[in-house]
Amino acid sequence: MEPLDQSVWELGPIAIALIMGFLFGFALDKGGMTRYHKIVNVFRFTDLAVLKFMMSAMVTGMVGIYLLVWAGEVELTAITPTVPIKNFVGGLLFGVGMALVGMCPGTMVSGAARGQLDYLIPGFGGFLTGALLYGFLYPTITDLFAGFKDYGNAKLPELWGLSSVLTVLVFAEAIILMLYLIQRLNLRRKDRLMAES
């Protein structure tokens, strides 16, 4: 019997990524996170379901990744350089785009997979526009941010001189406390538009 070709074994990580992506999209859709009004209302502070979903994902991801690191299964090497001003500007652009269009890349793909083709136009339009602008403006962007502090592939525990266990515990507890307060105190703005209609 012939041994399997090496390329067959390389499909394993790709298959796992596709399955995980499918499950994530399924969870987004079933949780209602792909609905336009859900995302827009986060920015109006009238429906915080997406915020709670994202905060839950942060806790799960952070604890899960660090458990794998502590078990010696993975290494935190694929971390992009930390340049605070770049992170701030990039996050601002992403947030403004998400508020205007009412979706993010994950919700766009999930909504399109559900058959809502109106998700494709702003979604792929945004992807292509952003990619083209970034590609054409890359030298200018690089020069613009050249003088700002670059912390390299830094992680918060290293930057603050703390143990990774303590950092993960504090962040996880803070997020869980915020989730509890949002749910318990019903921290959201009354939707005047819905009330008046």
KAGI-V58202 format. One record per helix or strand of 3 or more residues. SS is the DSSP state (2 for helix, 1 for strand). FROM is the first residue (numbers start at 1). LEN is the number of residues. If there is no record, write none. Layout:
BEGIN
ss = [SS SS]
from = [FROM FROM]
len = [LEN LEN]
END
This chain:
BEGIN
ss = [2 2 2 2 2 2 2 2 2]
from = [6 36 49 84 105 118 156 164 192]
len = [25 8 22 18 9 27 5 21 5]
END
